[in-house]
């Protein structure tokens, strides 16, 4: 459902602004000479006219250019911007064969962590500097890192792994960005900047093939300017067959994707001081999860009832589930069916059990209107009007027999019968969002400023069901496929259904003052943002029964920022920064009571050192920070009794944990061009995190918590070399990326594996066949060149005793007995295998 009427109303707002702005702009042109852009002093060339990736070679010393960023709402030199920023240019993305945001999970930026939600590629978990929410995959929950496309915030995790369009760059802003970017930017922000229409004809196209029957095609057409209008069209196709095959005929395997995307952009420039950019994009991302393997079997050697006596918990403490304090264990460890394969050392090429599996599908649509009017030498008025939506249809049967229900045959009418298994996680989400931002950006003597207003509205609803798709025979030597009716939308028994909406209003301002002292080398920046959030929701179904649960939250925040920067010497810039941010509150639809929770807040102190020397052949940037987070949104897996169905249910309860979460870190990045044509670069991130122990809200047990997907140490290095031949350029890129092991579930100390990945690309570029101006390039590339295999996500919950059911003793809930009946072992997901291919590019 697209709510087109609402879309039209909001676009009419942008059109109304346009009608007001253009006559004034035309009048201004007739009365005054064209003014230089507000940010021209810091921008050596228009950012949207940067050379395409296939034109760029490794620089000589004389060719090293300033990197331009827009992190402060104006174009500035990266080295002079007092923010820790990493920039991935279009060339960087091409060299690494980055097709979607998940391809950045290899460690392209050490402090940026990207992971699948569960094993699913259709919803991503993105973190920076230890702010990595584990379960933001619900309508009333938020991310901790803001994702922006051309200044438009994306409200949901769903749809984030869509194909990337023709990007000029990705800016990774590290640390709280609460002043200029607003809510849900505790850890930082990812700003994706698209290449705008140039008004000059250009045709670029790439076609490639790769292993796993992969292929990719993209085409970008810039049309000549006509009557002050410029047009640009981008189209993309990306496909890969499954890397783990599904033995069930007619069903899709795992780690499959098929992405299609189209974007049309129009630039209208009727006068020199006014620009309107209208962009429309649509995308479809079909994918399957990574395969979830059984890594071991009962690794803690847990025991339950032996000879009629429960095993004391004190005798096997490694079997105790975090947040519980049982006195004993009951039950028995189930027999493992002979068809089930245990493999914790290597990625499986073929699954052991065939199951129904079809691709999950995310469909995205967006339209934005960005207007800029340079009405005076001291100011530019900007407006960003946008509508976006995502529809997500999830089909995840990656666990098979590697997670409960375990194999336990029972007598039915005197006949031994196997049980159902293979949990098919089915979920749908529909989301629509509208946003309007107005900015006034400008400069007066000794003062650069930006002030603005922001409005955001979002509504979303979801549902989820988990039918089992297979049934064992009595001996576990064979299985049958169950009736698919419970998997059909509209016929499912829903575990939950919810809907939520949120409205956010903000006013913000930031100014940088350069006092007339110290030869104008000191710069003081002060800013602040006031935000008002209004959020509400309803949990309408639990256990397939209508429920009356609802929540409403209203919260306001003021997020200040203070930065002192010093141009210590030519090419040396030092800064100290105080910044704040927050993540909005909400409610967990996995809770049977729809328990709500409030915002969490972060305060950060940072010092940075940015340098360039040896004729800019060497760049070295260092940042060190201390961040304290309060109101941490902590998720607890608990068993709650549902009085309506008279049964216990595994749920997730989220609370704001007391105490202060401490995050400390150091980041280093740099590059060196020792000889013309050769560039060596690298980065390092050290991240220390500590969450105070938290009392489980149901069991009352004090337990540890961990920040997930945040390695203590992460690093990368890259080599880029270009050598000019007679009628072409030979280009080589190699990068290596390391990450230390880290927790992947916030309640468990269990870690994933450390990782080391190498990617590479060899290109014959700028091949000229004649004097027509057409150029070709031919590339061979590889990701995970040496086929490294490691478990990137490890779940130990099925190796531990079950969540105990409550027993009332003297009016108090106690949880004395934990069961081992569902223990199997750790299950987890290996990283993607080596992929390699050949690409040919064409430019006219």
C-alpha positions in Angstrom: 0.0 0.0 0.0 1.7 3.2 -1.1 -0.4 6.1 0.3 0.0 8.0 -2.9 -2.4 10.7 -1.8 -0.2 11.6 1.1 2.8 11.6 -1.1 1.2 14.1 -3.5 0.3 16.3 -0.6 3.9 16.5 0.6 5.3 17.0 -2.9 2.8 19.9 -3.2 4.5 21.4 -0.2 7.9 21.2 -2.1 6.2 22.6 -5.2 4.8 25.5 -3.3 8.2 26.3 -1.9 9.5 26.1 -5.4 6.9 28.5 -6.7 7.9 31.0 -4.0 11.6 30.6 -4.5 12.1 30.7 -8.2 10.5 34.2 -8.9 12.6 35.7 -6.2 15.7 33.9 -7.7 14.9 35.2 -11.2 14.5 38.7 -9.8 17.7 38.4 -7.9 19.5 37.4 -11.1 18.1 40.4 -13.0 19.3 42.8 -10.3 22.7 41.3 -9.3 25.6 39.5 -10.7 25.6 35.7 -9.9 27.0 35.1 -6.4 29.6 32.5 -5.7 28.2 29.4 -3.8 28.3 29.7 -0.1 30.8 26.8 0.2 33.0 27.7 -2.8 35.9 28.8 -0.6 36.2 25.2 0.6 35.3 23.3 -2.5 37.9 23.2 -5.3 35.5 21.7 -7.8 31.9 20.9 -8.0 31.4 17.6 -6.1 28.9 16.2 -8.6 31.4 16.7 -11.4 34.0 14.3 -9.9 35.5 11.9 -12.3 33.9 8.5 -12.7 35.7 5.6 -11.1 37.0 4.3 -14.4 38.8 7.5 -15.1 40.7 7.8 -11.8 44.3 6.5 -11.5 46.6 6.5 -8.6 47.8 10.1 -8.1 51.2 11.6 -8.6 52.4 14.1 -6.0 51.1 17.0 -8.1 47.7 15.4 -8.7 46.8 14.7 -5.1 43.5 16.5 -4.6 41.6 17.7 -1.6 38.8 15.3 -0.5 35.5 17.2 -0.1 32.9 16.2 2.4 29.6 17.7 3.5 29.5 16.5 7.1 28.9 20.0 8.4 26.1 20.8 5.8 28.6 22.6 3.7 31.4 21.4 1.4 34.7 21.4 3.3 38.2 19.9 3.0 38.3 16.6 4.8 41.6 17.4 6.4 40.3 20.7 7.8 37.0 19.3 9.0 37.1 18.7 12.8 35.2 15.5 12.7 36.5 11.9 12.5 35.4 10.9 9.0 36.3 8.2 6.6 35.4 8.6 2.9 34.9 5.8 0.4 35.1 7.3 -3.1 33.5 5.8 -6.2 36.9 4.4 -7.0 37.2 2.7 -3.6 33.8 1.1 -4.0 34.7 -0.2 -7.4 38.1 -1.5 -6.4 36.5 -3.5 -3.6 33.6 -4.6 -5.8 31.2 -3.1 -3.3 27.7 -3.6 -4.7 25.6 -3.2 -1.6 26.2 -2.0 2.0 26.7 -5.5 3.2 29.9 -5.7 1.1 31.4 -3.2 3.6 31.2 -5.9 6.3 34.7 -7.0 5.3 36.2 -4.0 7.2 36.7 -1.3 4.6 36.5 1.2 7.5 37.7 -0.5 10.8 35.3 1.2 13.2 32.3 0.6 10.9 30.7 -2.7 11.5 28.1 -4.2 9.2 26.3 -7.5 9.9 23.2 -9.4 8.9 20.2 -9.3 11.2 20.1 -12.9 12.3 21.4 -14.6 9.1 19.3 -12.5 6.8 20.8 -10.2 4.2 17.6 -8.2 3.7 18.0 -6.4 7.0 21.4 -5.1 8.2 22.8 -4.3 11.6 25.1 -1.2 11.2 27.3 0.1 14.0 30.1 2.6 14.5 32.2 3.0 17.6 30.5 0.3 19.6 26.9 1.6 19.0 25.4 -1.6 17.5 21.8 -2.3 18.3 21.2 -6.0 18.1 17.4 -6.1 17.5 16.2 -2.9 15.8 14.3 -5.1 13.3 10.8 -4.0 14.5 8.5 -1.1 13.7 8.8 0.6 17.1 12.6 0.3 17.5 15.4 2.4 16.2 18.9 2.1 14.9 21.9 3.7 16.6 23.7 4.8 13.3 21.8 7.1 10.9 21.8 6.1 7.3 21.2 8.9 4.8 20.8 9.0 1.0 21.4 12.5 -0.4 20.4 14.0 3.0 17.3 11.8 3.4 17.2 9.6 6.6 16.2 6.0 6.2 14.0 4.9 9.1 14.3 1.1 8.9 16.9 -1.6 8.7 14.9 -3.3 6.0 15.9 -2.4 2.5 19.4 -1.3 3.5 21.0 -4.0 1.4 19.5 -2.8 -1.9 21.9 -2.3 -4.8 23.9 0.9 -4.5 23.3 3.4 -7.3 25.9 5.6 -9.0 27.5 7.0 -5.8 30.1 9.8 -5.8 31.1 8.8 -2.2 30.1 7.3 1.1 31.0 9.5 4.1 31.4 7.6 7.4 30.9 10.1 10.2 32.2 8.7 13.5 30.8 9.6 16.9 27.5 11.3 17.9 26.0 13.5 15.2 23.0 14.6 17.2 23.3 18.3 16.4 23.2 18.4 12.6 21.8 15.0 11.9 19.5 14.4 14.9 18.0 11.4 16.5 19.4 7.9 16.1 22.9 8.9 15.4 24.6 7.9 18.6 27.4 6.1 16.9 27.6 8.3 13.9 26.1 8.4 10.4 26.5 6.9 7.0 26.0 9.5 4.3 25.6 8.2 0.7 26.1 10.9 -1.9 24.8 10.2 -5.4 26.3 11.5 -8.6 24.1 14.3 -9.8 23.2 15.1 -13.5 26.0 16.9 -15.2 24.1 18.4 -18.1 26.7 16.9 -20.5 26.2 13.7 -22.5 27.9 10.7 -21.1 27.2 7.0 -21.3 28.9 4.6 -18.9 28.1 0.9 -18.7 29.6 -2.2 -17.0 28.8 -5.8 -17.5 30.4 -8.7 -15.6 30.2 -12.4 -14.8 31.4 -14.3 -11.8 31.3 -17.7 -10.1 28.1 -19.0 -8.5 26.5 -18.1 -11.9 26.8 -14.5 -10.9 26.4 -11.5 -13.2 26.1 -7.8 -12.9 25.1 -5.0 -15.2 24.9 -1.3 -14.6 24.3 1.6 -17.0 24.4 5.3 -16.4 23.3 7.9 -18.9 23.8 11.6 -18.6 21.7 13.6 -21.1 22.7 17.0 -22.4 21.0 20.0 -20.8 17.8 21.1 -22.5 15.9 24.3 -21.6 17.8 24.4 -18.2 16.9 20.7 -17.4 19.5 18.0 -17.1 18.6 14.3 -16.8 20.4 11.2 -15.6 19.3 7.6 -15.5 20.9 4.8 -13.6 19.9 1.1 -13.9 21.5 -1.9 -12.1 21.2 -5.7 -12.0 23.1 -7.8 -9.5 22.7 -11.6 -9.3 24.4 -14.5 -7.5 23.2 -18.1 -7.1 23.3 -19.8 -3.7 26.7 -20.7 -2.3 25.1 -23.4 -0.1 22.8 -25.6 -2.2 19.4 -26.8 -1.0 18.9 -30.5 -1.6 15.1 -30.1 -1.7 14.2 -29.9 -5.4 12.7 -26.6 -6.6 13.8 -24.7 -3.5 16.4 -21.9 -3.3 19.7 -22.4 -1.5 21.4 -20.0 0.9 23.4 -16.8 0.2 21.5 -16.1 -3.0 20.7 -12.6 -4.1 19.0 -10.9 -7.1 18.9 -7.1 -7.0 17.3 -4.8 -9.5 17.2 -1.0 -9.2 16.3 2.1 -11.3 16.9 5.8 -10.5 16.0 8.8 -12.5 17.4 12.2 -11.5 16.5 15.6 -12.9 18.3 18.9 -12.3 16.6 22.2 -13.1 18.8 25.3 -13.1 16.8 28.2 -14.5 19.2 30.8 -13.1 22.8 30.7 -11.7 21.8 31.0 -8.1 19.0 28.4 -8.0 19.1 24.6 -8.4 16.3 22.0 -8.0 17.2 18.3 -8.0 14.3 15.8 -8.3 15.2 12.1 -7.9 13.0 9.0 -8.0 14.3 5.5 -7.3 12.8 2.0 -7.1 14.5 -1.2 -6.1 13.9 -4.9 -5.6 16.2 -7.0 -3.5 15.5 -10.8 -3.4 17.9 -12.8 -1.1 18.2 -15.8 1.1 19.9 -16.0 4.5 23.3 -17.4 5.1 23.1 -21.1 6.0 23.0 -21.8 9.8 25.2 -24.8 10.6 25.3 -26.9 13.7 28.8 -26.2 14.9 29.0 -28.8 17.7 26.7 -31.1 19.8 26.2 -30.5 23.5 29.6 -28.8 23.8 29.2 -28.2 27.6 28.3 -31.9 28.3 25.1 -30.9 30.0 23.1 -33.5 31.8 19.5 -33.4 33.1 17.6 -36.1 35.0 19.9 -39.1 35.6 18.4 -42.2 37.3 15.4 -40.1 38.3 17.5 -37.4 40.0 18.0 -33.9 38.5 21.6 -32.8 38.1 22.6 -30.0 40.4 23.3 -26.7 38.6 26.5 -26.2 40.7 27.9 -29.3 39.0 27.7 -27.8 35.5 27.8 -24.0 35.7 28.6 -23.7 32.0 25.1 -25.0 31.2 23.4 -22.2 33.0 21.6 -19.7 30.7 22.6 -16.1 31.5 20.0 -14.3 33.5 18.9 -17.5 35.3 20.0 -19.1 38.6 18.5 -22.6 38.6 19.3 -25.1 41.3 19.1 -28.1 39.1 18.6 -29.4 35.5 15.9 -31.8 34.4 15.1 -33.7 31.2 17.3 -35.5 28.8 19.6 -34.7 25.8 17.8 -35.7 22.6 19.3 -38.1 20.2 20.8 -36.5 17.1 19.2 -37.9 13.9 21.7 -39.6 11.6 20.9 -37.3 8.7 22.1 -34.2 10.7 25.7 -33.1 10.0 27.9 -31.4 12.6 30.4 -29.0 11.0 32.1 -26.2 12.9 35.2 -26.0 10.8 34.2 -25.3 7.3 31.4 -23.8 5.2 28.9 -26.4 3.9 28.5 -26.4 0.1 25.3 -28.5 0.3 22.8 -28.5 3.2 22.3 -31.7 5.1 18.5 -31.4 5.2 16.4 -30.0 2.3 13.7 -27.6 3.4 11.3 -25.2 1.8 13.1 -21.9 1.2 12.2 -19.1 -1.1 13.9 -15.7 -1.3 13.0 -12.8 1.0 12.0 -9.8 -1.0 12.5 -6.1 -0.1 10.9 -3.5 -2.3 12.0 0.1 -1.9 10.7 3.3 -3.5 11.7 6.9 -2.9 11.3 10.4 -4.2 13.2 13.5 -3.1 13.2 17.2 -4.1 16.3 19.1 -3.1 16.3 22.9 -3.7 19.1 25.4 -3.2 18.7 29.2 -3.6 21.7 31.4 -3.2 19.7 34.6 -2.4 22.6 36.7 -1.2 26.4 36.5 -0.8 25.9 35.7 2.8 23.3 33.0 2.6 21.8 30.0 0.8 18.3 28.6 1.5 18.0 24.8 1.1 15.0 22.5 1.2 14.9 18.7 1.2 11.4 17.2 0.7 11.3 13.4 0.6 9.0 10.4 0.7 10.3 6.8 1.1 8.8 3.4 1.6 9.9 -0.2 2.0 8.0 -3.4 1.9 9.8 -6.5 3.3 8.6 -10.1 2.9 10.9 -12.4 4.9 11.3 -16.1 4.3 14.0 -17.6 6.5 14.4 -21.4 6.9 18.2 -21.4 7.3 18.2 -23.4 10.5 16.8 -26.7 9.4 17.4 -29.4 12.0 20.2 -27.3 13.6 17.9 -25.6 16.1 14.9 -26.7 18.1 12.5 -28.4 17.9 14.9 -31.3 18.5 14.2 -34.9 17.4 11.9 -36.6 19.9 9.6 -39.3 18.5 6.4 -40.0 20.5 3.7 -42.6 20.6 0.6 -41.5 18.7 -2.2 -44.1 18.9 0.4 -46.7 19.8 2.6 -45.9 16.9 6.0 -44.3 17.3 5.9 -41.0 15.3 8.5 -38.4 14.5 8.0 -34.7 15.3 7.9 -31.6 13.2 11.0 -29.5 12.9 12.7 -26.7 10.8 11.4 -23.4 12.0 10.4 -21.2 9.0 10.7 -17.6 10.2 8.1 -15.6 8.2 7.6 -11.9 8.6 6.2 -9.0 6.7 6.9 -5.3 7.2 5.4 -2.3 5.5 6.8 1.2 6.2 6.2 4.7 4.8 8.0 7.9 5.8 7.8 11.6 5.0 10.4 14.2 5.8 11.0 17.9 5.3 14.2 19.8 6.1 14.8 23.5 5.6 18.3 24.9 6.1 19.9 28.3 5.9 23.6 28.0 5.2 26.0 30.9 4.8 28.9 32.9 5.9 29.6 36.4 7.1 33.0 37.8 8.1 34.6 35.4 10.5 31.4 33.3 11.0 30.1 30.3 9.1 26.6 29.2 10.1 23.8 26.7 9.5 20.3 26.8 11.0 17.4 24.6 10.2 14.1 23.0 10.9 13.3 19.3 10.5 10.1 17.2 10.3 9.9 13.4 10.1 6.8 11.2 10.1 6.8 7.4 9.9 4.3 4.6 10.1 5.0 0.9 9.9 3.3 -2.4 10.7 4.5 -6.0 10.8 3.5 -9.5 11.5 5.4 -12.8 12.1 4.8 -16.5 12.1 7.1 -19.5 12.7 5.5 -22.8 11.3 7.6 -25.9 11.1 8.0 -27.2 7.5 9.4 -30.8 8.0 8.5 -33.8 10.0 10.9 -36.7 11.0 10.0 -40.3 10.7 10.3 -42.4 13.8 14.0 -43.2 13.5 15.3 -39.8 12.2 16.5 -41.5 9.0 14.0 -39.7 6.7 11.5 -36.8 6.7 8.5 -35.5 4.9 7.5 -31.9 3.9 4.5 -30.6 5.8 1.4 -29.1 4.2 2.5 -25.5 3.1 -0.8 -23.9 4.0 0.5 -22.4 7.3 3.2 -20.6 5.4 0.7 -18.8 3.0 0.1 -15.1 3.8 -3.4 -14.7 5.2 -3.5 -18.3 6.4 -0.7 -18.1 8.9 -1.0 -18.6 12.6 0.6 -15.3 13.7 3.0 -15.2 16.6 2.6 -11.4 16.7 1.3 -8.4 14.8 1.9 -4.8 15.6 1.8 -1.3 14.1 3.6 1.9 15.2 4.0 5.5 14.1 6.4 8.2 15.0 6.6 12.0 14.5 9.7 14.0 15.1 10.2 17.8 15.1 13.6 19.5 15.4 15.2 22.9 15.2 19.0 23.1 15.0 21.8 25.5 14.5 25.6 25.5 14.4 28.1 28.3 13.9 31.9 28.4 13.5 33.7 31.6 14.6 37.2 32.5 13.7 38.5 35.1 16.1 41.0 37.7 15.0 43.8 36.2 17.0 46.7 33.8 16.4 46.7 34.6 12.7 43.1 33.3 12.3 44.2 29.7 13.1 41.6 29.2 15.9 38.0 28.1 15.1 35.3 27.7 17.7 32.2 25.8 16.7 29.0 25.8 18.9 25.8 24.1 18.0 22.6 22.7 19.4 19.5 20.8 18.3 16.1 20.5 20.1 14.1 17.5 19.1 10.6 16.5 20.1 9.6 12.8 19.5 6.1 11.4 19.6 5.7 7.7 19.2 2.9 5.3 19.7 2.0 1.7 18.7 -0.3 -1.2 19.2 0.4 -4.9 19.6 -2.7 -6.3 18.1 -2.0 -10.1 18.0 -0.1 -12.4 20.2 -0.2 -16.2 19.7 -2.8 -15.7 17.0 -5.2 -14.1 19.4 -6.2 -10.4 19.3 -4.7 -8.3 22.1 -5.3 -4.8 23.5 -1.7 -3.8 24.2 -0.5 -0.3 23.3 2.1 2.3 24.2 2.7 6.0 23.8 5.9 7.9 24.4 6.7 11.6 24.2 10.3 12.7 24.7 12.3 15.8 24.1 16.1 16.2 23.8 18.6 19.0 23.4 21.9 17.9 21.9 24.7 20.5 22.2 28.1 20.4 20.5 31.3 22.4 21.1 34.4 22.1 19.0 37.7 24.0 19.2 40.0 23.6 16.2 43.5 24.9 15.6 45.4 25.1 12.4 48.7 24.4 14.1 50.8 24.7 10.9 50.3 24.2 7.2 48.9 20.7 6.8 48.5 20.2 10.6 45.0 20.5 12.1 44.1 19.7 15.7 40.7 19.7 17.4 38.9 18.9 20.6 35.2 18.1 20.5 32.3 17.6 22.8 29.2 16.0 21.2 26.0 14.4 22.2 23.3 12.2 20.7 20.5 9.8 21.5 18.4 6.9 20.2 14.7 7.2 20.5 12.7 5.0 22.8 10.0 2.6 21.7 8.5 -0.9 22.4 9.4 -4.5 21.6 6.7 -6.3 19.6 8.4 -9.5 20.7 7.1 -8.8 24.2 3.8 -10.3 25.1 2.8 -7.1 26.9 4.4 -4.6 24.5 6.6 -3.2 27.2 7.9 0.3 26.3 11.3 1.8 27.0 12.7 5.3 26.9 15.5 6.9 24.9 19.2 6.2 25.5 21.7 9.1 25.5 25.4 9.4 24.8 28.0 12.0 25.6 31.3 12.0 23.7 34.7 13.7 24.3 37.1 13.5 21.4 40.5 14.9 20.4 41.8 14.6 16.8 45.0 15.2 14.9 44.9 15.6 11.1 48.1 16.0 9.1 49.4 16.1 5.5 53.1 16.6 4.7 55.9 15.7 2.3 54.1 17.7 -0.5 50.8 15.9 0.7 52.3 12.6 -0.2 51.6 11.5 3.4 48.3 11.8 5.2 48.0 10.7 8.9 44.8 11.2 11.0 44.4 10.2 14.6 41.3 10.4 16.8 40.8 9.4 20.4 37.5 9.5 22.2 35.7 8.7 25.4 31.9 8.1 25.2 29.4 7.4 28.0 26.0 6.1 27.3 23.1 6.1 29.8 19.7 4.5 29.6 21.1 1.7 27.6 18.3 -0.3 25.9 19.0 -3.8 27.0 17.1 -6.9 25.6 16.3 -9.9 27.8 15.3 -13.3 26.4 12.8 -14.5 29.0 9.9 -17.0 29.4 6.6 -15.3 30.2 3.3 -16.9 31.1 0.4 -16.0 28.7 -2.8 -16.4 30.7 -5.0 -16.2 27.5 -3.4 -19.3 26.0 -2.4 -20.8 29.4 1.1 -21.4 28.1 4.7 -20.2 28.5 6.2 -18.2 25.6 9.8 -17.2 24.9 9.8 -13.4 24.6 12.2 -10.5 24.5 11.7 -7.8 27.1 13.6 -4.5 26.7 14.4 -2.1 29.5 16.6 1.0 30.1 19.5 -0.4 32.1 20.8 1.7 35.0 24.4 2.8 35.1 26.7 4.1 32.4 28.0 2.1 29.4 31.6 3.1 28.8 33.1 3.2 25.3 36.7 4.2 24.7 38.6 4.1 21.5 41.4 5.2 19.2 41.2 5.5 15.4 44.1 5.9 13.0 44.1 6.2 9.2 46.6 7.3 6.7 48.2 7.0 3.3 51.5 7.5 1.6 52.4 8.0 -2.0 56.1 7.1 -2.0 56.5 7.2 -5.8 54.2 8.5 -8.5 51.4 6.0 -9.2 51.7 4.0 -6.0 49.6 4.6 -2.9 49.7 2.7 0.3 46.9 3.2 2.8 45.6 1.7 6.0 43.5 2.2 9.1 43.2 0.9 12.7 40.5 1.0 15.3 40.7 0.1 19.0 37.3 -0.1 20.7 36.8 -0.8 24.4 33.2 -1.3 25.6 31.8 -2.1 29.0 28.1 -2.4 30.0 27.4 -2.6 33.7 25.7 -5.7 34.9 22.0 -5.5 34.6 19.2 -7.1 36.6 17.0 -9.4 34.5 13.5 -7.8 34.8 11.8 -11.2 35.0 14.1 -13.5 37.0 15.8 -10.8 39.1 19.2 -12.2 38.4 22.2 -9.9 37.8 23.8 -10.7 34.5 26.4 -9.5 32.1 25.7 -7.7 28.9 27.9 -7.2 25.8 28.1 -4.9 22.9 27.9 -7.0 19.7 29.9 -7.0 16.5 32.5 -4.7 18.0 36.0 -6.1 17.9 38.5 -4.8 20.3 41.0 -4.4 17.5 40.4 -4.0 13.8 42.7 -2.9 11.0 43.1 -2.8 7.2 45.7 -2.0 4.6 45.6 -1.4 0.9 47.9 -1.0 -2.1 47.0 0.9 -5.2 49.3 1.1 -8.2 48.8 2.6 -11.7 51.2 2.3 -14.6 50.6 4.2 -17.8 51.1 2.0 -21.0 50.9 3.1 -24.6 47.1 3.3 -25.0 45.9 2.2 -21.6 46.6 2.2 -17.9 47.4 -0.8 -15.8 45.8 -0.6 -12.3 46.2 -2.9 -9.4 44.3 -2.8 -6.1 44.8 -5.1 -3.1 43.3 -4.7 0.4 43.6 -6.8 3.5 41.2 -6.5 6.5 41.4 -8.0 10.0 38.9 -8.0 12.9 39.4 -9.6 16.3 36.7 -12.0 17.6 33.7 -10.4 19.3 30.4 -11.2 20.8 27.5 -11.5 18.4 24.7 -11.9 21.0 24.4 -9.4 23.8 23.7 -11.8 26.6 26.4 -14.3 25.9 30.2 -14.1 26.3 30.6 -16.5 23.4 32.5 -15.0 20.6 32.6 -15.4 16.8 35.9 -16.1 15.0 38.5 -13.6 14.2 38.6 -12.7 10.5 41.2 -11.9 7.9 40.0 -11.1 4.4 41.8 -10.1 1.2 40.2 -8.5 -1.8 41.8 -7.5 -5.1 41.3 -6.0 -8.6 43.4 -5.8 -11.7 42.3 -3.5 -14.4 43.3 -2.4 -17.9 41.8 1.0 -17.9 41.3 3.9 -20.4 41.7 1.6 -23.4 41.2 3.7 -26.5 40.4 1.9 -29.7 40.1 4.9 -31.9 39.8 8.7 -31.8 36.0 8.7 -31.1 36.5 9.4 -27.4 35.1 6.0 -26.4 37.1 4.2 -23.7 37.0 0.7 -22.4 38.3 -1.0 -19.3 38.7 -4.7 -18.5 39.0 -6.0 -14.9 39.4 -9.2 -13.0 38.4 -9.1 -9.4 38.2 -11.3 -6.3 36.5 -10.9 -2.9 37.8 -13.0 -0.1 40.7 -13.9 -2.4 42.1 -16.8 -0.3 38.7 -18.2 0.6 39.0 -17.6 4.3 36.4 -19.4 6.3 35.2 -18.2 9.7 32.0 -18.1 11.8 30.9 -14.5 11.8 27.8 -15.2 13.9 27.7 -17.8 16.7 24.6 -18.5 18.8 25.2 -20.5 22.0 21.6 -20.4 23.3 20.8 -23.9 22.1 23.8 -25.3 24.1 22.4 -24.1 27.4 19.6 -25.1 29.7 16.2 -23.6 28.9 14.7 -20.5 30.4 13.1 -21.8 33.6 9.4 -21.4 34.1 8.3 -19.4 37.2 7.3 -21.2 40.4 5.6 -19.2 43.1 7.1 -19.7 46.5 5.8 -17.7 49.4 4.3 -15.2 47.0 7.5 -14.8 45.1 8.5 -16.0 41.6 11.4 -18.5 41.7 13.0 -20.3 38.8 14.5 -23.4 40.3 14.6 -26.0 37.4 16.1 -25.6 34.0 15.5 -28.2 31.3 18.0 -29.7 28.9 15.4 -31.2 26.6 16.1 -28.7 23.8 19.9 -28.7 23.9 21.5 -29.3 20.6 24.7 -27.2 20.3 26.0 -23.9 19.0 24.7 -22.9 15.6 26.2 -20.2 13.5 26.9 -18.8 10.1 30.1 -18.8 8.1 31.1 -15.8 6.0 30.6 -15.6 2.3 33.0 -17.8 0.2 35.5 -16.5 -2.3 33.8 -14.8 -5.3 35.7 -13.7 -8.4 34.8 -12.4 -11.8 35.5 -10.5 -14.9 34.0 -7.1 -15.8 34.1 -4.9 -18.9 33.3 -1.2 -18.7 32.6 1.3 -21.5 32.4 5.1 -21.4 31.4 7.4 -24.2 
